[in-house]
Amino acid sequence: MPRHRRRTLAALLTAGALVTTTVASSPATADPPTRTADTFVEREGTTLTLQGEPFRFAGTNLYWLGLDENVGGVDHPTYFRIDDALKTARVMNATVVRSHTLGTSLGGVPCIQPEPGEFNEDAFAPIDYAIARARAYGLRLIVPLTDQWDYYHGGHPTMAKRLGLQDPEDFYADPRAKAAYKEYSRQVLNHRNPYTGLRYKDDPTIMSWELGNELNGMTRDWVDEMGAYLGKLAPRQLISAGRQQGVDTSALASPEVDIVDVHYYPSSAVTMAADAARVTGRGKVYIAGEHGSDSLTAADALTLADDPNVTGVLSWSLFGHADDHGYVQHDDGFTLHYPGDTAAMRTDVLANAALARMIGGERRLPALPVTPPLITSVTKRSGINEIAWRGTAGAHTYRVQRSVRGANGPWTTLTTTPVGDIDTPWLDATTPRTQASYRVSALDRAGRTLATSVPLGAGPSQDVEVDTLQSWARMSAHSDSLQREPDGDGVRIAPRPRATAHAAWKVVRAEAFTAHGSPTARAQPCRPCRSPGTERPGSR
C-alpha cells in the first residue's frame, strides 16, 4: 500500500482530508471537452486504465437520473436535481456513477419505449442532460440496459409480458425477446446527445454498458450473443454483467464480458475480497456494483482500498436536494444524503467518501461550479416568517440573515448556530412587524461561505413563493406545448417551434402573494421565461 494512503481508522472519519468541499463559482453550462473527457476507459486484463494509468474508483448509484419515482408519481427528474446529485457525488470523491434509468426505460408514458416498437424522443431529455453534466464534472457512467425486476422503469419482465411469454425467464431464449432487446439497445446506443453532439455509443463518459441489472437468469449463450452485439455497436466502451447475489458464472466465462458486477447487502469487505480474487483469477475486472451504504465501515474501506483485485465499489444509493427545500427522501433503508441527516448517516457518508479518495487516489478533475441556495418561500405561520430554501451541493450548513432595510442590508445573522438542510423550513422567531428581507449562505465543513442566495423579502402580511420552473407543480395550468430547457443554474420555458402557450398560477389573495420567475402575462405567445437566479424578481 503506498505510504500516502496509509490511514488509521480514526483518521478515516475526519472530514477535512477525505471529503471534497471546494467548488468554483461559475455557471453550470456545457464545458468544452477536455483531453481526459475524450479518452475512453480501457481494460487491460483484470484492470482498467485511463490515459495509460490504472483506473480504480468508488462512487454511488443514482438509479433515477433518467426517470424518477420520487416525485409523487413517475416522471422525469428536474434538471436541478440531476445536476445537484452529480455534484454531490463528486463532493463525496466519486469518479463513477451507476444509473439504471439512463438505459432502462420502457413500459410507461414518460419512458424511452412506451410501447413495443415506439420510441419517445422526449424521454431522452433528462438522460442527455445527465450524461453531459457527468462529462463536465469528470464522472464516468455505468448504464444497465434492462432489469431483472419489473420496477417503475420496466425491465426484461416488461418485454416478456409484451410477447406473451408465460415465464419471464424465457426472455433469454425466445428469439423475439432477443430481437426486442437488441432493437431497444440499438436505439439507445445510437441516440445523439444534443449537448455533446455525440451518439451515446461514441461518448467516453459512458464507461460501460451493463447487460442488465441483477439478471439472475442469464445463460451463457445469451451473454455471449448480447455481449457481442453491444461490443460491435460500441467497440470502445466496456461490457459488464452480473446477478443479484454472488458471482454470475455466465458473465465470468463469457469472452464478451469485460467487467463482472457483484452486489452486497449488507456490505462485506471479506466477501468482496473473496469474490474479487475469484473474478480476477478468471481474467476479468471485478466491481461491487451495489453495496449497502449503511454497513461499510472504516475498516472495510481500508481493506478494499488496499486490495488490487478490487477495481470499483459503488454504494446504494445517493439522493440530493429537493427542488423546494430539504432532501429527496427514499424509504429503502440505504439512502445517503450529504453530509448526513443523523450521526449514523454522517459516519456512512465519511466512510464511503474515504474509500473513494483512497481507492481512486489523486486525480485532476474539473472544478465544480457552485449553485447558490435559493429561497423558495417566505410564508406566515401564526405571524412568524417561515423561510424555506433549496440547498447547495457540497454545503455542510447554512447561515440565515435578515435585513429590515431592504435587499442591500445591513444584515443581521439569525442563526447563531448554523442550520442544515434538515432544518428547513426554518422559523424566524423574532419576525419583525415590518418588511423583512432574508438571505441564506451555504457554508462548507470549515464554516467558509460557498455562496449566498439572492435576497427575498416579504411584508408583514405577505406570503412570498418562488416558482423555479423546474416542474409544473406550482402552476394551476399550462399548455402542453411548453418546453423546459436548462439555462445556467435555472431553466427556461418556451413553446415548441411555431406554437403558442400559456402558464397560469392560482392566487387566492393577490395582495399577499408574489411569484418570481413567472411569465408577465397569463395567455400570450410565451416568450422564454427564466427561473430565479437568472431573472430579476417580478410579481403578479
DAURBEL-V749746 format. One record per residue. N is the residue number from 1. RES is the residue in one small letter. OMEGA is omega in whole degrees, -180 to 180 (* if undefined). D_LAST is the distance of its C-alpha to the last C-alpha in Angstrom with 1 decimal. Layout:
BEGIN
n=N res=RES omega=OMEGA d_last=D_LAST
n=N res=RES omega=OMEGA d_last=D_LAST
END
This chain:
BEGIN
n=1 res=m omega=180 d_last=63.0
n=2 res=p omega=-173 d_last=62.0
n=3 res=r omega=-176 d_last=62.4
n=4 res=h omega=-179 d_last=58.8
n=5 res=r omega=180 d_last=57.6
n=6 res=r omega=-177 d_last=59.8
n=7 res=r omega=168 d_last=57.8
n=8 res=t omega=179 d_last=58.5
n=9 res=l omega=180 d_last=56.6
n=10 res=a omega=-179 d_last=55.2
n=11 res=a omega=179 d_last=54.0
n=12 res=l omega=-175 d_last=52.1
n=13 res=l omega=170 d_last=49.9
n=14 res=t omega=-168 d_last=48.9
n=15 res=a omega=-166 d_last=45.6
n=16 res=g omega=-174 d_last=46.0
n=17 res=a omega=-168 d_last=48.2
n=18 res=l omega=178 d_last=47.0
n=19 res=v omega=-179 d_last=43.2
n=20 res=t omega=179 d_last=41.4
n=21 res=t omega=179 d_last=38.5
n=22 res=t omega=178 d_last=38.4
n=23 res=v omega=178 d_last=35.6
n=24 res=a omega=-179 d_last=34.8
n=25 res=s omega=177 d_last=31.5
n=26 res=s omega=-177 d_last=30.6
n=27 res=p omega=179 d_last=28.1
n=28 res=a omega=178 d_last=28.8
n=29 res=t omega=-175 d_last=29.6
n=30 res=a omega=179 d_last=32.8
n=31 res=d omega=174 d_last=35.9
n=32 res=p omega=179 d_last=39.0
n=33 res=p omega=175 d_last=41.8
n=34 res=t omega=-179 d_last=44.2
n=35 res=r omega=180 d_last=47.9
n=36 res=t omega=-179 d_last=47.6
n=37 res=a omega=-179 d_last=44.7
n=38 res=d omega=-178 d_last=46.9
n=39 res=t omega=179 d_last=49.9
n=40 res=f omega=167 d_last=50.6
n=41 res=v omega=-176 d_last=51.8
n=42 res=e omega=177 d_last=55.4
n=43 res=r omega=171 d_last=58.0
n=44 res=e omega=-179 d_last=61.4
n=45 res=g omega=-178 d_last=63.4
n=46 res=t omega=-178 d_last=61.9
n=47 res=t omega=172 d_last=59.4
n=48 res=l omega=178 d_last=56.3
n=49 res=t omega=174 d_last=56.0
n=50 res=l omega=-176 d_last=53.3
n=51 res=q omega=175 d_last=54.7
n=52 res=g omega=-180 d_last=58.1
n=53 res=e omega=178 d_last=57.2
n=54 res=p omega=-180 d_last=57.1
n=55 res=f omega=173 d_last=53.7
n=56 res=r omega=-171 d_last=53.3
n=57 res=f omega=161 d_last=50.0
n=58 res=a omega=-178 d_last=48.1
n=59 res=g omega=-174 d_last=44.5
n=60 res=t omega=172 d_last=42.5
n=61 res=n omega=171 d_last=41.3
n=62 res=l omega=-167 d_last=37.7
n=63 res=y omega=-168 d_last=38.4
n=64 res=w omega=-171 d_last=34.8
n=65 res=l omega=-178 d_last=33.7
n=66 res=g omega=-179 d_last=33.9
n=67 res=l omega=-166 d_last=33.0
n=68 res=d omega=175 d_last=31.7
n=69 res=e omega=-173 d_last=32.6
n=70 res=n omega=-175 d_last=30.6
n=71 res=v omega=-178 d_last=27.2
n=72 res=g omega=-176 d_last=27.7
n=73 res=g omega=177 d_last=29.7
n=74 res=v omega=-179 d_last=30.9
n=75 res=d omega=176 d_last=28.7
n=76 res=h omega=176 d_last=28.5
n=77 res=p omega=179 d_last=27.6
n=78 res=t omega=178 d_last=24.6
n=79 res=y omega=178 d_last=25.5
n=80 res=f omega=-176 d_last=24.7
n=81 res=r omega=178 d_last=27.1
n=82 res=i omega=-178 d_last=29.8
n=83 res=d omega=-178 d_last=29.6
n=84 res=d omega=-178 d_last=29.5
n=85 res=a omega=178 d_last=32.5
n=86 res=l omega=175 d_last=34.6
n=87 res=k omega=-179 d_last=34.0
n=88 res=t omega=176 d_last=35.0
n=89 res=a omega=178 d_last=38.1
n=90 res=r omega=178 d_last=39.0
n=91 res=v omega=179 d_last=38.5
n=92 res=m omega=173 d_last=41.1
n=93 res=n omega=178 d_last=43.5
n=94 res=a omega=171 d_last=43.2
n=95 res=t omega=178 d_last=44.4
n=96 res=v omega=176 d_last=44.4
n=97 res=v omega=175 d_last=41.9
n=98 res=r omega=-176 d_last=42.8
n=99 res=s omega=-178 d_last=40.3
n=100 res=h omega=-169 d_last=41.2
n=101 res=t omega=168 d_last=38.2
n=102 res=l omega=-180 d_last=38.4
n=103 res=g omega=-178 d_last=41.4
n=104 res=t omega=-173 d_last=41.6
n=105 res=s omega=-178 d_last=39.1
n=106 res=l omega=174 d_last=40.4
n=107 res=g omega=-180 d_last=40.3
n=108 res=g omega=-176 d_last=36.7
n=109 res=v omega=-177 d_last=33.8
n=110 res=p omega=-174 d_last=32.1
n=111 res=c omega=174 d_last=35.6
n=112 res=i omega=180 d_last=37.5
n=113 res=q omega=-179 d_last=40.0
n=114 res=p omega=-179 d_last=38.6
n=115 res=e omega=178 d_last=41.9
n=116 res=p omega=178 d_last=45.3
n=117 res=g omega=-178 d_last=45.4
n=118 res=e omega=-179 d_last=41.7
n=119 res=f omega=-173 d_last=39.6
n=120 res=n omega=-178 d_last=35.8
n=121 res=e omega=180 d_last=34.8
n=122 res=d omega=-178 d_last=31.2
n=123 res=a omega=179 d_last=32.7
n=124 res=f omega=-174 d_last=34.0
n=125 res=a omega=179 d_last=30.6
n=126 res=p omega=180 d_last=30.5
n=127 res=i omega=176 d_last=34.2
n=128 res=d omega=-177 d_last=34.2
n=129 res=y omega=-178 d_last=31.6
n=130 res=a omega=180 d_last=33.6
n=131 res=i omega=179 d_last=36.8
n=132 res=a omega=178 d_last=35.4
n=133 res=r omega=178 d_last=34.0
n=134 res=a omega=178 d_last=37.3
n=135 res=r omega=-179 d_last=39.1
n=136 res=a omega=-177 d_last=37.1
n=137 res=y omega=176 d_last=37.8
n=138 res=g omega=180 d_last=41.5
n=139 res=l omega=173 d_last=41.5
n=140 res=r omega=-173 d_last=43.8
n=141 res=l omega=168 d_last=43.1
n=142 res=i omega=-171 d_last=45.3
n=143 res=v omega=174 d_last=44.1
n=144 res=p omega=-176 d_last=45.7
n=145 res=l omega=170 d_last=46.0
n=146 res=t omega=-174 d_last=46.5
n=147 res=d omega=174 d_last=46.9
n=148 res=q omega=-170 d_last=49.6
n=149 res=w omega=-179 d_last=47.0
n=150 res=d omega=179 d_last=45.0
n=151 res=y omega=-176 d_last=41.8
n=152 res=y omega=-179 d_last=38.3
n=153 res=h omega=179 d_last=38.7
n=154 res=g omega=-179 d_last=42.1
n=155 res=g omega=-178 d_last=45.5
n=156 res=h omega=173 d_last=49.0
n=157 res=p omega=177 d_last=49.2
n=158 res=t omega=178 d_last=46.4
n=159 res=m omega=-180 d_last=48.7
n=160 res=a omega=179 d_last=51.7
n=161 res=k omega=-179 d_last=50.1
n=162 res=r omega=-176 d_last=49.1
n=163 res=l omega=179 d_last=52.7
n=164 res=g omega=180 d_last=54.1
n=165 res=l omega=-178 d_last=55.9
n=166 res=q omega=180 d_last=57.3
n=167 res=d omega=-180 d_last=57.3
n=168 res=p omega=-178 d_last=54.3
n=169 res=e omega=173 d_last=56.9
n=170 res=d omega=177 d_last=58.4
n=171 res=f omega=-173 d_last=55.5
n=172 res=y omega=-178 d_last=57.8
n=173 res=a omega=-176 d_last=60.7
n=174 res=d omega=-179 d_last=59.3
n=175 res=p omega=179 d_last=59.4
n=176 res=r omega=178 d_last=56.3
n=177 res=a omega=177 d_last=54.3
n=178 res=k omega=179 d_last=55.5
n=179 res=a omega=180 d_last=54.4
n=180 res=a omega=178 d_last=51.0
n=181 res=y omega=-180 d_last=50.5
n=182 res=k omega=-179 d_last=51.7
n=183 res=e omega=178 d_last=49.4
n=184 res=y omega=-179 d_last=46.4
n=185 res=s omega=180 d_last=47.3
n=186 res=r omega=179 d_last=48.1
n=187 res=q omega=-179 d_last=44.6
n=188 res=v omega=-175 d_last=43.0
n=189 res=l omega=-179 d_last=45.3
n=190 res=n omega=180 d_last=45.0
n=191 res=h omega=180 d_last=41.2
n=192 res=r omega=-179 d_last=40.1
n=193 res=n omega=-178 d_last=37.3
n=194 res=p omega=180 d_last=35.0
n=195 res=y omega=-177 d_last=34.2
n=196 res=t omega=-175 d_last=37.9
n=197 res=g omega=-176 d_last=39.6
n=198 res=l omega=166 d_last=42.1
n=199 res=r omega=-178 d_last=43.2
n=200 res=y omega=-177 d_last=43.0
n=201 res=k omega=-179 d_last=46.8
n=202 res=d omega=-175 d_last=47.0
n=203 res=d omega=179 d_last=44.6
n=204 res=p omega=178 d_last=46.4
n=205 res=t omega=177 d_last=43.4
n=206 res=i omega=-177 d_last=44.6
n=207 res=m omega=-173 d_last=47.7
n=208 res=s omega=166 d_last=48.9
n=209 res=w omega=178 d_last=48.5
n=210 res=e omega=-177 d_last=49.5
n=211 res=l omega=176 d_last=51.2
n=212 res=g omega=-180 d_last=49.2
n=213 res=n omega=171 d_last=48.1
n=214 res=e omega=-178 d_last=51.0
n=215 res=l omega=-173 d_last=53.1
n=216 res=n omega=-174 d_last=55.9
n=217 res=g omega=-177 d_last=57.9
n=218 res=m omega=173 d_last=58.2
n=219 res=t omega=180 d_last=61.6
n=220 res=r omega=-180 d_last=63.4
n=221 res=d omega=-178 d_last=63.5
n=222 res=w omega=180 d_last=59.7
n=223 res=v omega=179 d_last=58.9
n=224 res=d omega=-176 d_last=61.3
n=225 res=e omega=-177 d_last=60.0
n=226 res=m omega=176 d_last=56.2
n=227 res=g omega=179 d_last=56.7
n=228 res=a omega=-180 d_last=58.8
n=229 res=y omega=-180 d_last=56.2
n=230 res=l omega=179 d_last=53.3
n=231 res=g omega=177 d_last=55.5
n=232 res=k omega=178 d_last=56.4
n=233 res=l omega=-174 d_last=52.8
n=234 res=a omega=-171 d_last=51.7
n=235 res=p omega=-178 d_last=54.9
n=236 res=r omega=176 d_last=53.4
n=237 res=q omega=-174 d_last=51.3
n=238 res=l omega=179 d_last=53.0
n=239 res=i omega=178 d_last=53.5
n=240 res=s omega=180 d_last=53.2
n=241 res=a omega=178 d_last=54.0
n=242 res=g omega=-178 d_last=54.6
n=243 res=r omega=-175 d_last=54.7
n=244 res=q omega=-179 d_last=53.2
n=245 res=q omega=177 d_last=56.1
n=246 res=g omega=-180 d_last=59.0
n=247 res=v omega=-180 d_last=60.0
n=248 res=d omega=-175 d_last=59.9
n=249 res=t omega=179 d_last=63.4
n=250 res=s omega=177 d_last=62.3
n=251 res=a omega=-179 d_last=59.8
n=252 res=l omega=-175 d_last=62.5
n=253 res=a omega=-172 d_last=65.1
n=254 res=s omega=175 d_last=63.2
n=255 res=p omega=-178 d_last=63.7
n=256 res=e omega=-177 d_last=60.3
n=257 res=v omega=178 d_last=58.4
n=258 res=d omega=-171 d_last=57.7
n=259 res=i omega=173 d_last=55.9
n=260 res=v omega=-173 d_last=56.7
n=261 res=d omega=-179 d_last=53.7
n=262 res=v omega=-177 d_last=54.5
n=263 res=h omega=-172 d_last=52.3
n=264 res=y omega=172 d_last=52.9
n=265 res=y omega=3 d_last=51.8
n=266 res=p omega=176 d_last=52.6
n=267 res=s omega=-180 d_last=52.8
n=268 res=s omega=-180 d_last=56.5
n=269 res=a omega=180 d_last=57.7
n=270 res=v omega=180 d_last=61.3
n=271 res=t omega=178 d_last=60.5
n=272 res=m omega=-178 d_last=58.4
n=273 res=a omega=179 d_last=61.3
n=274 res=a omega=179 d_last=63.8
n=275 res=d omega=180 d_last=61.6
n=276 res=a omega=179 d_last=61.0
n=277 res=a omega=179 d_last=64.7
n=278 res=r omega=-177 d_last=65.3
n=279 res=v omega=-179 d_last=62.8
n=280 res=t omega=175 d_last=63.8
n=281 res=g omega=177 d_last=67.4
n=282 res=r omega=173 d_last=66.8
n=283 res=g omega=-180 d_last=65.3
n=284 res=k omega=172 d_last=61.6
n=285 res=v omega=-180 d_last=58.6
n=286 res=y omega=168 d_last=57.4
n=287 res=i omega=168 d_last=53.9
n=288 res=a omega=-173 d_last=52.5
n=289 res=g omega=173 d_last=49.4
n=290 res=e omega=168 d_last=48.1
n=291 res=h omega=-179 d_last=49.2
n=292 res=g omega=-173 d_last=47.9
n=293 res=s omega=-175 d_last=45.9
n=294 res=d omega=-176 d_last=46.8
n=295 res=s omega=175 d_last=50.5
n=296 res=l omega=180 d_last=51.0
n=297 res=t omega=176 d_last=52.9
n=298 res=a omega=177 d_last=53.6
n=299 res=a omega=176 d_last=57.2
n=300 res=d omega=-179 d_last=56.0
n=301 res=a omega=178 d_last=54.0
n=302 res=l omega=-178 d_last=57.1
n=303 res=t omega=-177 d_last=59.2
n=304 res=l omega=180 d_last=56.9
n=305 res=a omega=-176 d_last=56.3
n=306 res=d omega=-177 d_last=60.1
n=307 res=d omega=-176 d_last=60.9
n=308 res=p omega=177 d_last=61.2
n=309 res=n omega=-179 d_last=61.3
n=310 res=v omega=180 d_last=57.6
n=311 res=t omega=-176 d_last=55.4
n=312 res=g omega=179 d_last=52.0
n=313 res=v omega=-177 d_last=50.4
n=314 res=l omega=-179 d_last=46.9
n=315 res=s omega=171 d_last=45.3
n=316 res=w omega=-13 d_last=43.5
n=317 res=s omega=-173 d_last=40.6
n=318 res=l omega=173 d_last=37.7
n=319 res=f omega=-179 d_last=34.0
n=320 res=g omega=-177 d_last=31.3
n=321 res=h omega=173 d_last=27.9
n=322 res=a omega=-176 d_last=25.4
n=323 res=d omega=-177 d_last=21.9
n=324 res=d omega=177 d_last=20.2
n=325 res=h omega=178 d_last=23.1
n=326 res=g omega=-178 d_last=26.9
n=327 res=y omega=167 d_last=29.2
n=328 res=v omega=-178 d_last=29.6
n=329 res=q omega=177 d_last=32.3
n=330 res=h omega=-166 d_last=35.3
n=331 res=d omega=-179 d_last=38.2
n=332 res=d omega=178 d_last=41.3
n=333 res=g omega=-178 d_last=42.7
n=334 res=f omega=-175 d_last=42.7
n=335 res=t omega=172 d_last=39.2
n=336 res=l omega=167 d_last=38.8
n=337 res=h omega=176 d_last=35.9
n=338 res=y omega=2 d_last=36.2
n=339 res=p omega=177 d_last=37.5
n=340 res=g omega=-179 d_last=38.1
n=341 res=d omega=-175 d_last=36.9
n=342 res=t omega=177 d_last=40.4
n=343 res=a omega=180 d_last=43.6
n=344 res=a omega=180 d_last=45.1
n=345 res=m omega=178 d_last=42.3
n=346 res=r omega=176 d_last=42.4
n=347 res=t omega=178 d_last=46.1
n=348 res=d omega=180 d_last=45.5
n=349 res=v omega=-178 d_last=42.9
n=350 res=l omega=179 d_last=45.4
n=351 res=a omega=180 d_last=48.3
n=352 res=n omega=178 d_last=46.5
n=353 res=a omega=178 d_last=45.3
n=354 res=a omega=178 d_last=48.8
n=355 res=l omega=-179 d_last=50.4
n=356 res=a omega=-180 d_last=48.1
n=357 res=r omega=-176 d_last=49.0
n=358 res=m omega=-176 d_last=52.7
n=359 res=i omega=-178 d_last=53.2
n=360 res=g omega=-177 d_last=51.2
n=361 res=g omega=-179 d_last=52.5
n=362 res=e omega=178 d_last=50.9
n=363 res=r omega=174 d_last=49.0
n=364 res=r omega=-179 d_last=47.1
n=365 res=l omega=179 d_last=43.6
n=366 res=p omega=175 d_last=40.5
n=367 res=a omega=179 d_last=38.5
n=368 res=l omega=173 d_last=35.4
n=369 res=p omega=180 d_last=32.1
n=370 res=v omega=172 d_last=29.9
n=371 res=t omega=-176 d_last=26.3
n=372 res=p omega=171 d_last=24.9
n=373 res=p omega=178 d_last=23.5
n=374 res=l omega=175 d_last=19.7
n=375 res=i omega=-175 d_last=18.1
n=376 res=t omega=176 d_last=16.2
n=377 res=s omega=166 d_last=15.3
n=378 res=v omega=-175 d_last=16.2
n=379 res=t omega=-177 d_last=16.7
n=380 res=k omega=170 d_last=19.0
n=381 res=r omega=-175 d_last=22.4
n=382 res=s omega=178 d_last=24.5
n=383 res=g omega=-179 d_last=22.8
n=384 res=i omega=179 d_last=23.4
n=385 res=n omega=175 d_last=20.9
n=386 res=e omega=-173 d_last=21.3
n=387 res=i omega=176 d_last=20.5
n=388 res=a omega=178 d_last=20.6
n=389 res=w omega=174 d_last=21.2
n=390 res=r omega=-171 d_last=22.3
n=391 res=g omega=-178 d_last=25.8
n=392 res=t omega=177 d_last=27.9
n=393 res=a omega=-179 d_last=31.0
n=394 res=g omega=179 d_last=34.0
n=395 res=a omega=176 d_last=32.6
n=396 res=h omega=177 d_last=35.0
n=397 res=t omega=-179 d_last=33.0
n=398 res=y omega=175 d_last=29.9
n=399 res=r omega=179 d_last=29.5
n=400 res=v omega=180 d_last=26.6
n=401 res=q omega=-178 d_last=26.1
n=402 res=r omega=173 d_last=24.1
n=403 res=s omega=176 d_last=23.6
n=404 res=v omega=-179 d_last=23.0
n=405 res=r omega=177 d_last=23.0
n=406 res=g omega=-172 d_last=20.0
n=407 res=a omega=-180 d_last=19.6
n=408 res=n omega=177 d_last=23.0
n=409 res=g omega=6 d_last=25.0
n=410 res=p omega=-173 d_last=27.7
n=411 res=w omega=175 d_last=27.4
n=412 res=t omega=178 d_last=29.2
n=413 res=t omega=-178 d_last=30.2
n=414 res=l omega=-177 d_last=29.7
n=415 res=t omega=178 d_last=31.5
n=416 res=t omega=170 d_last=35.1
n=417 res=t omega=-178 d_last=36.0
n=418 res=p omega=-177 d_last=33.7
n=419 res=v omega=-179 d_last=31.9
n=420 res=g omega=179 d_last=31.7
n=421 res=d omega=179 d_last=29.4
n=422 res=i omega=-179 d_last=30.9
n=423 res=d omega=180 d_last=29.7
n=424 res=t omega=3 d_last=25.9
n=425 res=p omega=-175 d_last=23.9
n=426 res=w omega=-177 d_last=25.5
n=427 res=l omega=173 d_last=25.7
n=428 res=d omega=-175 d_last=25.7
n=429 res=a omega=-180 d_last=28.5
n=430 res=t omega=-179 d_last=28.3
n=431 res=t omega=179 d_last=24.6
n=432 res=p omega=177 d_last=24.5
n=433 res=r omega=180 d_last=23.3
n=434 res=t omega=172 d_last=21.2
n=435 res=q omega=179 d_last=18.3
n=436 res=a omega=175 d_last=19.4
n=437 res=s omega=-179 d_last=18.8
n=438 res=y omega=169 d_last=20.4
n=439 res=r omega=-177 d_last=22.0
n=440 res=v omega=178 d_last=24.3
n=441 res=s omega=174 d_last=27.4
n=442 res=a omega=-178 d_last=29.4
n=443 res=l omega=176 d_last=33.1
n=444 res=d omega=-175 d_last=36.1
n=445 res=r omega=179 d_last=39.2
n=446 res=a omega=179 d_last=40.7
n=447 res=g omega=179 d_last=37.6
n=448 res=r omega=-178 d_last=36.7
n=449 res=t omega=174 d_last=33.1
n=450 res=l omega=-178 d_last=32.0
n=451 res=a omega=-180 d_last=28.4
n=452 res=t omega=-178 d_last=25.6
n=453 res=s omega=166 d_last=22.0
n=454 res=v omega=-180 d_last=19.2
n=455 res=p omega=176 d_last=18.4
n=456 res=l omega=-176 d_last=15.5
n=457 res=g omega=177 d_last=15.1
n=458 res=a omega=177 d_last=14.3
n=459 res=g omega=-176 d_last=15.2
n=460 res=p omega=178 d_last=18.2
n=461 res=s omega=-172 d_last=16.3
n=462 res=q omega=168 d_last=13.1
n=463 res=d omega=180 d_last=12.7
n=464 res=v omega=177 d_last=11.1
n=465 res=e omega=180 d_last=11.3
n=466 res=v omega=171 d_last=11.7
n=467 res=d omega=-179 d_last=12.2
n=468 res=t omega=-178 d_last=15.2
n=469 res=l omega=178 d_last=15.4
n=470 res=q omega=176 d_last=19.1
n=471 res=s omega=179 d_last=19.1
n=472 res=w omega=-169 d_last=17.3
n=473 res=a omega=-176 d_last=17.6
n=474 res=r omega=-178 d_last=14.1
n=475 res=m omega=174 d_last=13.1
n=476 res=s omega=178 d_last=14.1
n=477 res=a omega=174 d_last=15.4
n=478 res=h omega=180 d_last=16.2
n=479 res=s omega=176 d_last=19.0
n=480 res=d omega=-178 d_last=22.3
n=481 res=s omega=179 d_last=22.6
n=482 res=l omega=176 d_last=20.0
n=483 res=q omega=-180 d_last=21.9
n=484 res=r omega=178 d_last=21.3
n=485 res=e omega=177 d_last=23.3
n=486 res=p omega=-177 d_last=24.0
n=487 res=d omega=-176 d_last=22.9
n=488 res=g omega=178 d_last=24.4
n=489 res=d omega=-178 d_last=23.3
n=490 res=g omega=177 d_last=20.2
n=491 res=v omega=177 d_last=19.7
n=492 res=r omega=176 d_last=18.6
n=493 res=i omega=-180 d_last=17.7
n=494 res=a omega=178 d_last=18.9
n=495 res=p omega=170 d_last=20.9
n=496 res=r omega=-180 d_last=24.6
n=497 res=p omega=177 d_last=26.7
n=498 res=r omega=178 d_last=26.9
n=499 res=a omega=172 d_last=24.2
n=500 res=t omega=-176 d_last=20.7
n=501 res=a omega=174 d_last=18.0
n=502 res=h omega=173 d_last=14.6
n=503 res=a omega=-177 d_last=12.5
n=504 res=a omega=177 d_last=10.5
n=505 res=w omega=179 d_last=9.2
n=506 res=k omega=-179 d_last=10.5
n=507 res=v omega=-179 d_last=8.8
n=508 res=v omega=179 d_last=11.8
n=509 res=r omega=-174 d_last=10.9
n=510 res=a omega=-177 d_last=7.4
n=511 res=e omega=-177 d_last=9.1
n=512 res=a omega=-177 d_last=10.2
n=513 res=f omega=174 d_last=7.7
n=514 res=t omega=177 d_last=6.1
n=515 res=a omega=179 d_last=6.4
n=516 res=h omega=179 d_last=8.6
n=517 res=g omega=-179 d_last=10.2
n=518 res=s omega=175 d_last=8.1
n=519 res=p omega=-179 d_last=9.0
n=520 res=t omega=176 d_last=7.7
n=521 res=a omega=-174 d_last=8.8
n=522 res=r omega=-177 d_last=9.7
n=523 res=a omega=179 d_last=13.4
n=524 res=q omega=169 d_last=15.2
n=525 res=p omega=-166 d_last=17.8
n=526 res=c omega=173 d_last=15.8
n=527 res=r omega=178 d_last=16.6
n=528 res=p omega=-179 d_last=17.2
n=529 res=c omega=-176 d_last=14.2
n=530 res=r omega=179 d_last=15.4
n=531 res=s omega=180 d_last=15.1
n=532 res=p omega=-175 d_last=14.9
n=533 res=g omega=178 d_last=18.1
n=534 res=t omega=-178 d_last=18.1
n=535 res=e omega=175 d_last=14.8
n=536 res=r omega=-180 d_last=13.5
n=537 res=p omega=174 d_last=10.4
n=538 res=g omega=-177 d_last=7.1
n=539 res=s omega=178 d_last=3.8
n=540 res=r omega=* d_last=0.0
END
